[in-house]
Amino acid sequence: MRKKALVLMTTTMIVLMLVTGSIDAYVTEVSDPGRANKILSEFSTPVIKPSEAGRLSFNVSNRYDRDFSDIRFTVEIYGYATLDYQRDISEVDDPPVFSASGDTSYTFRLEVLPSEGVFPTDLRIVTHRRTPKGVYFVRFEMEFDYGHNGNGSVMRSRGHFTDEDWTHATKRPGVSDEPYYSGSINITHLEVNGIIPDTSFSVKTPIPRWPQYLLGGLAAFFGILAVMLYMQEEHNSFPWLEKILNQWSGKFKQFRRRFEHRSR
């Protein structure tokens, strides 16, 4: 009996260790900051002129060893800032909106994103004539099942957390707190499985390009002219240039004499 009890106890302990190990492996893998940070990548953010539209694009990637399934992905414009102040998007009149939803928030779903799979996302953002100029902040949330066991996970970006919560979650952990951290962030306190990036875009009137092109053209012209004058002076390479310069120099002297005469 003792031998049977010992065998049963040993078997139970081994099973518990295997189950616990698999759970720990799941938690460690899905919360791996090196992988969570790569879920969103290849951002292309627009600079939009008021009353016009732009496109926000990025990739949703699965850099894990197992599939993502039943994915619910939300993109939200949540904040606005200028050099002088920052506001919640609810305090902004005529804010930018996603054309797919007509709102500052847009949600889409995916049945499955396989391991090493990439889902390119391209969202059209529409502005109004009265949309305030400044920087608009965008946050993300992704809820999904990881693997084939229906393990529900949630990833959120920085914009979902208050400054107080973020400060608490990023303070230096004690020895007893370390199991609740992923990298340097206490994801247990934030009630997420990982942190994904934020992004932003701008609404402003673009600076005209023609002054830049004009200055660049003038700089190139005078640079070439300086080289040609040097070559003419040293090697007489451009006699026609010297003739033109002498003609214009004579006209300028005549104009100056007439101006001085009238001034007197």
CORZIBEL-V553553 format. One record per pair of residues at least 24 apart in sequence whose ideal C-beta (glycine too) atoms are under 10 Angstrom apart, sorted by sequence separation. I is the first residue (numbers start at 0). J is the second residue. D is the distance in whole Angstrom. If there is no record, write none. Layout:
i = [I	I]
j = [J	J]
d = [D	D]
This chain:
i = [37	38	98	99	101	160	164	165	37	38	74	97	98	99	164	34	36	37	74	76	77	97	98	99	164	168	34	35	75	76	77	96	97	98	157	34	35	75	76	96	97	160	33	34	38	74	75	76	95	96	112	160	165	34	74	75	95	96	159	160	31	73	74	75	95	96	112	155	160	31	73	74	94	95	103	109	111	114	154	157	159	39	72	73	74	93	94	111	29	38	72	73	93	96	103	104	106	108	109	155	160	28	71	72	92	93	95	155	156	159	28	29	71	72	93	94	95	104	106	153	155	159	28	70	71	72	92	93	94	153	154	155	157	29	70	71	92	93	153	154	155	156	157	159	69	70	91	92	152	153	154	155	156	157	158	25	55	69	70	72	91	95	152	153	154	155	156	157	158	68	69	70	94	151	152	154	156	158	53	55	67	68	69	70	91	95	150	155	156	52	67	68	49	54	67	68	91	66	67	68	86	49	52	66	67	72	74	66	67	86	88	145	47	59	65	66	70	72	74	76	85	88	63	65	66	67	84	85	143	45	59	61	63	64	66	74	81	83	141	142	61	63	64	67	79	81	82	85	140	141	60	61	62	63	79	81	82	141	59	61	62	79	80	81	61	62	79	80	141	60	61	62	78	79	80	140	60	61	78	79	80	139	59	60	61	78	79	138	139	59	60	77	78	138	139	58	59	60	76	77	78	137	138	139	58	59	76	77	78	137	138	57	58	59	75	76	77	136	137	138	57	58	75	76	136	137	56	57	74	75	135	136	137	56	57	74	75	135	136	55	56	57	73	74	75	134	135	55	56	73	74	134	135	54	55	56	72	73	74	134	135	54	55	72	73	133	134	53	54	55	71	72	73	132	133	134	53	54	71	72	132	133	52	53	70	71	72	131	132	52	53	70	71	130	132	51	52	53	69	70	38	51	52	67	69	70	50	51	68	69	127	41	50	51	67	68	124	126	40	45	47	49	50	51	66	67	68	41	43	45	47	48	49	50	66	67	68	124	41	45	47	49	50	51	65	66	67	68	77	44	49	50	55	57	59	65	66	69	78	39	45	49	64	65	66	68	75	77	48	49	55	57	59	61	63	64	65	69	71	72	73	74	76	77	47	49	63	65	75	48	61	75	47	65	67	73	47	44	44	42	39	38	39	38	38	95	35	95	94	29	39	29	38	28	29	35	39	28	35	78	80	25	77	79	25	29	78	30	25	29	76	79	26	30	74	76	25	29	26	21	25	22	59	57	57	55	55	55	35	36	54	35	53	32	33	53	32	33	35	53	30	31	32	30	31	32	35	51	26	29	30	32	50	47	49	27	30	32	42	44	46	47	48	49	23	26	38	42	43	44	45	46	47	48	49	30	35	38	39	40	42	44	45	46	47	48	30	35	36	38	39	42	43	44	45	46	47	48	35	36	37	38	39	42	46	47	34	35	36	37	39	46	26	35	36	30	31	32	35	30	31	32	29	30	29	30	26	25]
j = [61	62	122	123	125	184	188	189	62	63	99	122	123	124	189	60	62	63	100	102	103	123	124	125	190	194	61	62	102	103	104	123	124	125	184	62	63	103	104	124	125	188	62	63	67	103	104	105	124	125	141	189	194	64	104	105	125	126	189	190	62	104	105	106	126	127	143	186	191	63	105	106	126	127	135	141	143	146	186	189	191	72	105	106	107	126	127	144	63	72	106	107	127	130	137	138	140	142	143	189	194	63	106	107	127	128	130	190	191	194	64	65	107	108	129	130	131	140	142	189	191	195	65	107	108	109	129	130	131	190	191	192	194	67	108	109	130	131	191	192	193	194	195	197	108	109	130	131	191	192	193	194	195	196	197	65	95	109	110	112	131	135	192	193	194	195	196	197	198	109	110	111	135	192	193	195	197	199	95	97	109	110	111	112	133	137	192	197	198	95	110	111	93	98	111	112	135	111	112	113	131	95	98	112	113	118	120	113	114	133	135	192	95	107	113	114	118	120	122	124	133	136	112	114	115	116	133	134	192	95	109	111	113	114	116	124	131	133	191	192	112	114	115	118	130	132	133	136	191	192	112	113	114	115	131	133	134	193	112	114	115	132	133	134	115	116	133	134	195	115	116	117	133	134	135	195	116	117	134	135	136	195	116	117	118	135	136	195	196	117	118	135	136	196	197	117	118	119	135	136	137	196	197	198	118	119	136	137	138	197	198	118	119	120	136	137	138	197	198	199	119	120	137	138	198	199	119	120	137	138	198	199	200	120	121	138	139	199	200	120	121	122	138	139	140	199	200	121	122	139	140	200	201	121	122	123	139	140	141	201	202	122	123	140	141	201	202	122	123	124	140	141	142	201	202	203	123	124	141	142	202	203	123	124	141	142	143	202	203	124	125	142	143	202	204	124	125	126	142	143	112	125	126	141	143	144	125	126	143	144	202	117	126	127	143	144	200	202	117	122	124	126	127	128	143	144	145	119	121	123	125	126	127	128	144	145	146	202	120	124	126	128	129	130	144	145	146	147	156	124	129	130	135	137	139	145	146	149	158	120	126	130	145	146	147	149	156	158	130	131	137	139	141	143	145	146	147	151	153	154	155	156	158	159	130	132	146	148	158	132	145	159	132	150	152	159	135	135	137	137	139	139	141	141	143	200	141	202	202	143	154	145	154	145	146	152	156	146	154	197	199	145	197	199	146	150	199	152	148	152	199	202	150	154	198	200	150	154	152	148	152	150	195	196	198	198	199	200	181	182	200	182	200	180	181	201	181	182	184	202	180	181	182	181	182	183	186	202	178	181	182	184	202	200	202	181	184	186	196	198	200	201	202	203	178	181	193	197	198	199	200	201	202	203	204	186	191	194	195	196	198	200	201	202	203	204	187	192	193	195	196	199	200	201	202	203	204	205	193	194	195	196	197	200	204	205	193	194	195	196	198	205	186	195	196	191	192	193	196	192	193	194	192	193	193	194	192	192]
d = [9	7	8	7	8	10	7	8	5	9	10	6	4	10	6	10	9	10	9	9	8	7	7	10	9	9	9	9	9	4	9	10	6	5	10	5	9	6	7	7	8	9	8	6	9	9	4	9	5	6	10	6	10	9	7	8	7	8	8	10	9	6	5	9	5	9	8	10	9	8	7	8	8	8	9	10	9	10	10	10	8	10	9	5	8	8	8	9	7	10	7	8	4	9	9	10	9	10	8	7	9	7	7	6	9	8	6	9	10	9	7	9	8	7	5	7	10	10	10	10	5	10	8	9	6	7	7	5	8	8	6	9	7	10	6	8	9	8	5	6	8	7	9	9	8	4	8	7	8	6	5	7	5	8	5	9	10	8	8	10	6	6	4	8	7	7	6	5	9	8	7	8	7	9	8	5	4	10	9	8	8	7	8	6	9	10	9	10	8	9	10	5	9	10	7	8	9	6	4	9	9	9	7	7	8	9	8	5	9	9	8	8	7	10	9	6	9	8	6	8	9	8	10	6	10	8	9	9	9	10	8	9	10	6	8	10	8	10	10	10	5	6	9	10	10	8	9	9	9	10	8	7	8	9	7	4	10	9	7	6	7	10	6	8	6	10	6	5	7	8	5	10	10	7	8	8	7	8	9	6	7	6	9	5	8	7	7	9	8	7	8	9	4	10	7	5	4	10	5	6	9	10	6	8	7	8	7	7	8	7	9	10	6	6	9	6	5	6	5	10	8	7	7	8	8	6	7	6	6	5	10	5	7	6	8	8	8	6	9	8	4	9	9	6	8	5	6	8	7	7	8	8	7	6	5	10	7	5	10	5	7	7	8	7	8	7	8	10	6	6	8	5	8	8	6	9	8	7	7	8	5	8	6	5	7	5	8	7	5	6	9	7	7	6	7	10	5	8	8	4	10	8	7	8	6	8	9	6	7	5	10	9	6	10	4	5	7	6	9	10	7	5	6	10	9	7	8	8	9	10	9	8	7	4	9	6	8	9	10	7	5	6	9	10	10	8	9	8	10	10	7	8	10	10	9	6	7	8	7	9	10	5	10	4	7	8	9	5	10	8	7	9	8	9	7	9	7	9	9	10	9	10	10	8	8	7	9	9	8	9	10	9	10	9	8	10	9	10	8	10	6	9	9	7	10	8	10	6	9	10	9	5	6	8	9	10	8	9	6	10	9	7	9	10	7	7	8	9	8	5	9	9	9	9	9	9	6	9	10	9	9	9	9	9	7	7	10	6	7	9	10	9	7	10	10	9	5	8	10	9	9	7	4	4	9	8	9	9	9	9	9	7	10	7	6	9	10	9	8	6	7	7	8	8	9	9	8	10	10	7	5	5	5	7	7	6	9	10	5	8	5	4	8	8	8	6	10	8	8	5	5	10	10	8	9	6	10	6	3	8	9	8	9	10	10	10	8	6	7	9	8	7	10	6	7	9	10	7	10	5	8	7	5	5	7	9	8	10]
